[in-house]
Amino acid sequence: VQLVESGGGSVQAGGSLRLSCAASGYTACNYDMTWYRQAPGKEREFVSRIVSGSSTTYTDSVKGRFTNSRDNAKNTVYLQMNSLEPEDTAMYYCKTVWHGRDFWGQGTQVTVS
């Protein structure tokens, strides 16, 4: 199992980014995928989860601004981030649990100024 994030970058407040988490080695649509973020000096925090049935949950601070979705044909999960705020600046990670083990991507940096 391998997860590879991409799509991070530097944007101004109010801008948008779409993060991708490309999965390989397993069928991602059959498993939950969770996005986390970690800002400098802070603990890693939950951002959003998409479950195998494609229902989604979000932390309160991103509700209405972020959208978690899947493209099953591409075995990829996306995090569309709109109306970005400086407080969203962090390294973003995707994580799945497969056969009882946690698998994390390497992270992608999002900087909002």
C-alpha positions as CSV (number, residue, x, y, z in Angstrom):
1,V,0.0,0.0,0.0
2,Q,1.3,3.4,-0.9
3,L,-0.3,6.8,-0.7
4,V,1.1,9.8,-2.5
5,E,-0.2,13.3,-1.9
6,S,0.1,16.2,-4.3
7,G,-1.5,19.5,-5.0
8,G,-0.2,21.7,-2.2
9,G,1.3,25.1,-2.7
10,S,1.2,28.7,-1.7
11,V,-2.0,30.8,-2.2
12,Q,-3.4,34.0,-0.9
13,A,-6.3,34.0,1.6
14,G,-9.5,33.3,-0.2
15,G,-7.9,31.1,-2.8
16,S,-8.4,27.4,-3.6
17,L,-6.3,24.3,-3.8
18,R,-7.1,20.7,-4.6
19,L,-5.1,18.1,-2.9
20,S,-4.8,14.6,-4.3
21,C,-4.1,11.3,-2.5
22,A,-3.2,8.7,-5.1
23,A,-3.4,5.2,-3.7
24,S,-1.7,2.1,-5.0
25,G,-1.4,-1.5,-3.8
26,Y,-5.1,-1.8,-2.7
27,T,-8.6,-0.7,-3.8
28,A,-9.0,2.6,-2.0
29,C,-12.8,2.8,-2.5
30,N,-13.3,-0.1,-0.2
31,Y,-11.6,1.6,2.7
32,D,-11.9,4.9,4.6
33,M,-9.4,7.7,3.8
34,T,-8.7,10.4,6.3
35,W,-7.0,13.8,5.8
36,Y,-5.0,15.2,8.6
37,R,-2.9,18.4,8.9
38,Q,-0.1,19.5,11.1
39,A,0.9,23.2,11.5
40,P,4.3,24.1,12.8
41,G,4.5,23.7,16.6
42,K,1.1,22.0,16.7
43,E,-0.2,18.5,17.0
44,R,-1.5,16.7,13.9
45,E,-5.3,17.2,13.7
46,F,-8.2,15.6,11.9
47,V,-9.5,17.4,8.8
48,S,-11.9,15.1,7.0
49,R,-12.8,11.5,6.4
50,I,-14.5,9.8,3.5
51,V,-15.7,6.3,4.3
52,S,-16.1,3.4,1.9
53,G,-19.7,4.4,1.1
54,S,-18.4,7.9,0.3
55,S,-20.1,9.6,3.2
56,T,-17.9,12.4,4.5
57,T,-17.2,14.1,7.8
58,Y,-15.3,17.3,8.5
59,T,-13.8,19.2,11.4
60,D,-15.9,22.2,12.2
61,S,-13.3,24.7,11.0
62,V,-13.4,23.5,7.4
63,K,-17.1,22.7,7.0
64,G,-18.6,24.5,4.1
65,R,-15.1,25.2,2.6
66,F,-13.5,21.8,2.1
67,T,-14.9,18.9,0.1
68,N,-13.6,15.3,0.3
69,S,-14.3,13.1,-2.7
70,R,-13.2,10.0,-4.5
71,D,-12.4,9.0,-8.1
72,N,-12.6,5.3,-8.0
73,A,-11.4,4.8,-11.5
74,K,-8.2,6.7,-10.6
75,N,-8.0,5.1,-7.1
76,T,-7.5,8.6,-5.8
77,V,-9.1,10.7,-3.1
78,Y,-9.3,14.5,-3.3
79,L,-9.6,17.4,-0.9
80,Q,-11.0,20.5,-2.5
81,M,-10.1,23.4,-0.4
82,N,-11.9,26.7,-1.0
83,S,-11.9,30.1,0.8
84,L,-8.5,29.2,2.3
85,E,-7.5,31.1,5.4
86,P,-4.0,31.6,6.9
87,E,-5.1,29.2,9.7
88,D,-5.2,26.4,7.1
89,T,-1.4,26.6,6.6
90,A,-0.1,23.2,7.4
91,M,1.4,20.0,6.1
92,Y,-1.5,17.9,4.9
93,Y,-1.5,14.1,5.0
94,C,-3.8,11.3,3.9
95,K,-4.1,8.1,5.9
96,T,-5.8,4.8,5.4
97,V,-6.1,1.7,7.6
98,W,-5.7,-1.5,5.6
99,H,-5.7,-4.9,7.3
100,G,-5.3,-3.3,10.7
101,R,-2.3,-1.2,9.7
102,D,-2.0,2.6,9.3
103,F,-0.6,3.8,6.0
104,W,0.3,7.5,5.6
105,G,1.4,9.6,2.7
106,Q,4.5,11.8,2.8
107,G,2.5,15.0,3.1
108,T,2.0,18.1,0.9
109,Q,2.5,21.6,2.2
110,V,-0.2,24.2,2.0
111,T,0.7,27.8,2.8
112,V,-1.9,30.5,2.9
113,S,-0.8,34.2,3.2
